[in-house]
């Protein structure tokens, strides 16, 4: 019984690794930045903060070493919907 659980976990981890490795670098970077934002929250343990920071550095380093170009920058937020100003004349 426990052997089946261990094998299932190994298969799950291998599948996650393959999906991560085959994902486009920009997608990995965006996901990594979201994970890093989660890890930087004040209530997180220090080891989580360090692990997420290392993950973010590794993902940034795999995007052809370019950290300043517009392709690496995070996606802009959705535009806010604002009411048009009414002109009462």
Number of C-alpha atoms within 10 A of each C-alpha: 5 7 8 9 10 11 11 12 12 12 12 11 12 12 12 11 12 10 11 13 11 9 12 11 18 17 14 19 24 18 14 21 20 14 16 21 14 14 20 16 11 9 8 11 11 11 10 15 20 14 13 20 19 14 17 21 15 13 20 21 14 14 16 9 10 12 13 8 7 9 11 18 12 13 9 6 6 6 6 6 6 6 6 6 6 6 5 4 3
